Amino acid sequence: MALPPLRYRAVLFDLDGTLVDSYAALAEAVNFARREHGLPELSASRIRDFVGDGLDTMLRRAFDVDTVPRSVKDAFESRYDEICCEASTILTDVESTLVALHGLGVAMAVCTNKPTSFSKKILTFLQLAPYFRAIVGPDLAGARKPEAQHVLHTLEATSCAPADTLFVGDMPIDVHAARNSGIDVAVVATGSSTAEALQAANADHYLERFSDLLKVVAG
């Protein structure tokens, strides 16, 4: 018996806070860079609030500067490169849900404001990379979320139309990115945004847990 047609043939995912928890690694790398520059450490929760808009924006916030010095970026990147894999974990239900979506023939890709090299390294280490047609950071797309160019560049890898695609993220910026791209969006409160903030963002679907995605995709 043939499977029923799916509501969404492609799913694009944010990375941090949606598929993976890498906040501990980000906090350690930020604080390493601050120590190297004679500054006191920040709390992990404070740094968590800086995440989501890309590496440069996170470092500008963490160092309270308009332009991030090269030495700060170098210090952060060298430390993050050392620890980003071992200090990152797959979030609850993510792996089993990706397996199920793959079994349904859903085309999947990652659209993240984290640099592509770090994103690929982490997803390869966690053995999730094979599920994705593409892993696209802003450096690869020439733009970053919430700009449509980032999302639509990632979508190309799935060979699906925006109308057949769902974006899944954990922050209001993911909702804005999807809206700018003409794509439906689902949110899950497993990252740095509260459930209240996500419900206020008016996504098409609010996931109580990541595995709820299966029902949404199946329609």
C-alpha positions as CSV (number, residue, x, y, z in Angstrom):
1,M,0.0,0.0,0.0
2,A,1.4,3.4,-1.0
3,L,2.2,6.0,1.7
4,P,-0.2,8.9,1.8
5,P,1.1,12.2,0.3
6,L,3.0,14.3,2.8
7,R,2.1,17.9,3.7
8,Y,5.8,18.8,3.4
9,R,8.3,17.2,1.1
10,A,11.3,19.1,2.5
11,V,12.3,20.3,5.9
12,L,15.0,22.8,6.7
13,F,16.4,22.9,10.2
14,D,18.2,25.5,12.3
15,L,21.1,23.9,14.2
16,D,21.9,25.3,17.7
17,G,18.9,24.9,20.1
18,T,16.9,22.9,17.4
19,L,19.0,19.8,16.6
20,V,22.0,20.2,18.9
21,D,22.8,21.8,22.3
22,S,26.2,23.4,21.9
23,Y,25.8,26.2,24.4
24,A,28.4,24.9,26.8
25,A,31.0,24.9,24.0
26,L,30.0,28.4,22.9
27,A,30.2,29.7,26.5
28,E,33.6,28.1,27.1
29,A,35.0,29.5,23.9
30,V,33.6,33.0,24.5
31,N,35.1,33.0,28.0
32,F,38.4,31.7,26.8
33,A,38.6,34.7,24.4
34,R,37.6,37.1,27.3
35,R,40.3,35.6,29.6
36,E,42.8,36.0,26.8
37,H,41.9,39.7,26.6
38,G,42.0,40.3,30.4
39,L,38.3,40.3,30.8
40,P,36.2,38.5,33.5
41,E,34.0,35.5,32.5
42,L,30.3,35.9,31.7
43,S,27.7,33.4,32.9
44,A,26.6,30.7,30.6
45,S,23.0,32.0,30.6
46,R,24.2,35.5,29.6
47,I,26.1,34.0,26.7
48,R,23.2,31.9,25.7
49,D,21.2,35.1,25.2
50,F,23.8,36.3,22.7
51,V,23.4,33.2,20.4
52,G,21.3,33.0,17.2
53,D,22.3,35.9,15.0
54,G,25.7,34.6,13.9
55,L,29.3,34.4,15.2
56,D,30.2,38.1,14.7
57,T,27.0,39.3,16.4
58,M,27.5,37.0,19.3
59,L,31.1,38.2,19.8
60,R,30.1,41.9,19.5
61,R,27.5,41.3,22.2
62,A,29.9,39.3,24.4
63,F,32.6,42.0,24.1
64,D,30.3,45.0,23.9
65,V,32.0,46.3,20.8
66,D,30.9,47.5,17.4
67,T,33.7,45.8,15.5
68,V,35.2,42.5,16.8
69,P,39.0,42.6,16.9
70,R,40.7,39.8,14.9
71,S,42.5,38.6,18.0
72,V,39.1,38.0,19.7
73,K,37.7,36.0,16.8
74,D,41.0,34.0,16.5
75,A,40.9,33.1,20.2
76,F,37.2,32.1,20.1
77,E,37.6,30.0,17.0
78,S,40.7,28.2,18.1
79,R,39.1,27.2,21.4
80,Y,35.7,26.4,19.9
81,D,37.4,24.2,17.2
82,E,39.0,22.2,20.0
83,I,35.9,21.6,22.0
84,C,32.8,22.0,19.7
85,C,32.3,18.3,19.0
86,E,32.8,16.7,22.4
87,A,30.9,19.5,24.2
88,S,27.8,19.3,21.8
89,T,25.0,16.9,22.3
90,I,22.0,15.8,20.2
91,L,18.7,17.2,21.6
92,T,15.9,14.9,22.8
93,D,14.0,13.0,20.0
94,V,16.1,14.5,17.2
95,E,17.9,11.4,16.0
96,S,14.8,9.1,16.0
97,T,12.8,11.9,14.2
98,L,15.4,12.4,11.5
99,V,15.5,8.6,10.9
100,A,11.7,8.5,10.6
101,L,11.6,11.6,8.2
102,H,14.4,10.0,6.1
103,G,12.3,6.8,5.9
104,L,9.4,8.9,4.6
105,G,11.6,10.3,1.8
106,V,11.6,13.8,3.2
107,A,14.5,15.9,1.8
108,M,16.3,17.6,4.7
109,A,19.0,20.4,5.0
110,V,20.4,22.6,7.7
111,C,20.2,26.4,7.5
112,T,22.3,27.9,10.4
113,N,23.9,31.2,11.3
114,K,26.9,29.2,12.6
115,P,29.8,29.1,10.2
116,T,29.5,26.1,7.8
117,S,32.8,24.5,8.8
118,F,31.9,24.3,12.5
119,S,28.3,23.1,11.6
120,K,29.6,20.3,9.4
121,K,32.2,19.3,11.9
122,I,29.7,19.0,14.7
123,L,27.0,17.2,12.7
124,T,29.6,14.7,11.3
125,F,30.9,14.0,14.8
126,L,27.4,13.4,16.1
127,Q,26.7,11.2,13.0
128,L,23.7,13.3,11.9
129,A,25.3,14.8,8.8
130,P,24.3,11.9,6.4
131,Y,20.6,12.8,6.9
132,F,21.1,16.2,5.2
133,R,21.3,17.2,1.6
134,A,23.2,20.3,2.6
135,I,24.6,22.1,5.6
136,V,24.6,25.8,4.9
137,G,26.1,28.6,7.0
138,P,26.0,32.3,6.1
139,D,29.5,32.1,4.6
140,L,28.2,29.6,2.0
141,A,24.9,31.4,1.3
142,G,26.3,35.0,1.1
143,A,23.6,36.1,3.6
144,R,22.4,35.1,7.0
145,K,19.0,34.4,8.5
146,P,16.5,36.1,8.6
147,E,17.5,37.1,5.0
148,A,15.6,35.0,2.4
149,Q,18.8,34.4,0.4
150,H,20.2,32.1,3.1
151,V,17.0,30.0,3.3
152,L,16.4,29.8,-0.4
153,H,20.1,28.9,-1.1
154,T,19.7,26.0,1.4
155,L,16.4,25.0,-0.1
156,E,18.0,24.5,-3.5
157,A,19.7,21.3,-2.2
158,T,16.3,19.7,-1.6
159,S,14.9,20.3,-5.2
160,C,11.6,21.2,-3.5
161,A,9.5,24.3,-3.8
162,P,8.9,26.7,-0.9
163,A,5.2,25.7,-0.8
164,D,6.3,22.1,-0.1
165,T,8.8,23.0,2.6
166,L,8.8,23.5,6.3
167,F,11.4,25.4,8.3
168,V,12.1,24.2,11.9
169,G,13.8,26.5,14.5
170,D,13.9,27.5,18.1
171,M,13.9,31.3,17.9
172,P,11.8,34.2,16.5
173,I,14.6,34.8,13.9
174,D,13.7,31.4,12.4
175,V,10.1,32.5,12.0
176,H,11.2,35.8,10.3
177,A,13.6,33.9,8.0
178,A,10.8,31.5,6.9
179,R,8.3,34.3,6.4
180,N,10.8,36.2,4.3
181,S,11.2,33.1,2.1
182,G,7.5,32.1,1.7
183,I,8.0,29.0,3.7
184,D,5.9,27.6,6.6
185,V,7.6,27.4,9.9
186,A,7.5,25.3,13.1
187,V,9.1,26.2,16.4
188,V,10.2,24.2,19.4
189,A,11.3,25.6,22.7
190,T,14.5,23.6,23.1
191,G,16.9,26.5,22.6
192,S,17.4,30.0,24.0
193,S,13.9,31.4,23.4
194,T,11.1,30.9,25.8
195,A,7.8,29.1,24.9
196,E,6.0,32.4,25.4
197,A,8.3,34.3,23.0
198,L,7.9,31.5,20.4
199,Q,4.1,31.5,20.7
200,A,4.1,35.3,20.3
201,A,6.1,34.9,17.1
202,N,3.1,33.3,15.4
203,A,4.7,30.3,13.7
204,D,2.5,28.0,11.6
205,H,3.2,25.1,14.0
206,Y,4.2,25.0,17.7
207,L,5.9,21.7,18.6
208,E,5.5,20.7,22.3
209,R,8.4,18.2,21.6
210,F,10.6,17.7,18.6
211,S,9.0,14.4,17.7
212,D,5.7,16.2,17.0
213,L,7.3,17.2,13.8
214,L,6.3,13.8,12.3
215,K,2.6,14.6,12.6
216,V,3.1,18.0,11.1
217,V,5.0,16.8,8.1
218,A,2.5,14.0,7.5
219,G,-0.3,16.6,7.6
